[in-house]
């Protein structure tokens, strides 16, 4: 329990950094500069950047120009803390080794940045997709790094992993080409490739299916409550990320459910 509390606190601070990445990467800005108020451009002091606490103590306003900050940033920090603790807990339930659990935290960090960037700017940063793909490859390479499998076997597995990524990417690429980018963004297409790297072909397809179902349900609900215009597009990436996370940790439960429903 203590480690989950510590991971939540660590997640709050990392969440603050992930907020910066989600804002700067889509806009092509450097991630090395000091944080500034978007309104008055004043450099923020260290005590303006304490996760959650600074936002609450300043009543959600800039210390210098009193511009109101979106509470979305605070909730992203809290959400990252929750996801760090949850990810570690689920890693232990799945009997992951320490190295796998640490990589899982890296994967969820990349997912959070892509989720926030797609929600805010409808862009999935390429750099985060590359990071996610490299972490997926590293996850599947741990047995080779530990010396548990021979080089020839690893090369075969690596080739299959790349093929799985290409196959999983196929459906979204087809939608993108048929609709000329109106029915699916190319960022989603590229992400489906790294999704296939991580989960494999069949689990990747199941994650895609869950993403489409979840996106459809939420889309219909938003139309019903008149929170969305039929003519406006909504980012599909967040549903892909949720589908990825669910399939990553609940693969066995999902497959058993499918077996009971469809009998195979």
N, C-alpha and C positions, 0 to 999 in steps of 0.2 A: 504493500500500500504506500509506503514512504517513497519508493522510487516513482510511483505514479504521480504523487504530489510534486516531486522535484521536476519530473518531465513536464507537468502542466506549467510550472513556473518558467522553465527553460523555453517551453513552447510559446509563452507570452512574448518573450524577448525576440525569439526567432520570428514570430509572427509579425513583429514590428518591422523587421528586415524584409520579410516576404512581401509586406505591403509596399515597401519601397521598390522592390523588384517588379511587382505587378503594375506599378505606375510608370516606372522609368523605361523598362524594356520595350513595351509597345510604342513608346514615343521616341525610341532611339537615343535616350539620354544615358550618360554614364552613371554607373552605380557607385562611383567612388566619392562624389561630392557630398558636402554636408546637406542635411535636410533643411528645407526652407519652407516658409509659409507660401502657399500658392498665390495668395492675394497680395501681400505686401513685400514678398521676397526676402524677408528678414530671416537670417540664419537662426535656427532654433537651438536653444541652449540644451545642455544635457538633461536638465530637470524638466524640459518640455517634452522629452522623448521616453519617459518612463511608461511602459505599457499600462494601459487602463488608468493608472493612478493620475498621470498627467492630464488625461482627458477629463476625468471626473473633477480634479482640483481646479481646473481652468474652466469648468462648466462648458466644455466642448468648444471653446473659443481660442483664437490666437491671442497670446499674451500681449502682442504688440499692436495689432490693428483691430482686434476684437471680432475678426471674421469667424463665422461659425464653421467648425469642422464637421464633416459627415461622421455620424456615429458608426458608419460602416467600418471604419478603420479600427475602432475599438473592438467591435464584434469579430473582426477578422483575427485580431490578436487572441481574443478569448477562444475563438474557434480553433485556432492553431494549437493552443494549449490543450484543449479537449481532445483534438485529433492525435496529438503526440501521446497522451496518456492512453487513449483508446487503441492506437496502433500497437503500442508496446504490450498492452494487455492481450490483444488478439494474437500477437506474435507468440506470447507465452502459451496461450491456449493451443496454438498450432504447433507447439514444440520447436519453434525456430531456435537456432543457435544465436549466440550474441551477435556474430557478424551479420546474419540474416536480419535480425531485429534492427540493427543500426542502418542497414541498407534500406529497410522498410521505412524508417524515419526520413531518409533522403528521398525516397519515392513520394511519400505523402507531402513533403515540402515542395517538390516540383509540381505535384498535382494542385496544391493550394495556390501557387503562383499562377499557374495556367487557368485555374478556376476564376480567380479574381480578375486577371487580365481579360479573359473572355467576357466576363460579366460587365466590366467597366468599358472596354474598348472594342469588344468583339474581335480580339486578336489573341492567338495562342502563340507566345514567343517561341521562335525557333530554338533559341539557346536552351530553354527549359525542356523542349522536346528532345534535344540532343542529350541533355543531362539525364533525363528520364530513360532514354534508350541505353545510355552507357551503364546506368545503374541496373537496368534489366539484364544486360549482358553480364555484368559483374555478379549479379545474383545467381545466374545460371552457370557461372564459371567457378564458383566456390569449391565444388567438388574436385575440379581440375587443379585449382590452386593448392588445395590441401593434399594433392597427390593420390586421390581416391580412384581416379580413372586415368586411362592411358591417353596419350596425345591423339591417336587415331580416332578413338571413340569421341573425344571432345570435338575434334574437327567435324565429325559427322553430325553431332548434336548442334554445333554452331551453324552448320549449313542448313539443318532443318529449322533452326530458330529463325534464320533470315527468310527462309521460304514461307514459314508460318506468318511472318510479318507482312510479306507481300500478298499472301492469300487473304488475310484478314482485311488488308487495305482495299482489296478489289471491289467490294460492294459500294463503299463510299466514293471511291474513285469513279465508278460507273455512274453514280448519281450526280457527281460533280460534272462529269463530261456531258451527260444527257441534258442536264438543266443549265449547262454553261455557267456554273458557279452560283446560280440562284437558289438551288435547293440544298446545297451543301458547300461550306467554305473549304478552301484547300488546306487550311490549318487543321480542320477535322480529319481530312484525308491523311495528312502526314502523321497525325497522332495515332490513327488506327494502325499504322505500321508499327510504332513502338509498343502499342497495346498488344499486337500479335507477338512481338519479341518477348514480352513479359509473360503473357498467359498461354501462349501457344494457339494453334488454329481453332480447335473446337471451343475451348474456354473463351477465346477471343470473340468468336461468333456469338456465344451466349451473352457475353458482356455487351456486345453491340445490340443484340436483341433487347436486353433489359433497358439499355439506354433509349432505344426507340419507343418502347412501351412507356417508360417513365416520362420521356419528353412529350409523348402524345397525351398522357393523362393530365400532366400539368398544363399543357397548351390548351386543352379543352376546358380545364377549370378556369384558366385566366380569361379565355373568351367568354365563358359563362358569367363570370363576375365583372366582365367588361374592364379588365385590367390590361388587355392587350388588343391591339388593332389587327384585323385579319391581314392587312397589307404590310404590316411590319414584321420583319424577321426577328427571331429570338435565337440567341447563341445555343448551339447544340453541344458545344464542348463540355459544359458543366454536367450534362447527363452522361456523357461518355466517361467523365472522371468518376462519377458516382458508380456507374456500372463496373468500372475497372476495380474500384476499391472493394465493392461487394464480392465480385468474383475472385479477387485476390485472396480474401480471407475466408470466404464462405463457399469455396468451390465444392467441397464434399456435400454440404447441405443442399446447395442448388442442384447438383447432379442427382442426388437422391430424390429431390422434389420432382425433377423432370422425369425420372424413371417411373415414379408413382403415377404421374399424370398421363404420360404417353406410353408407358409399358415397355420401355427399352433402356 
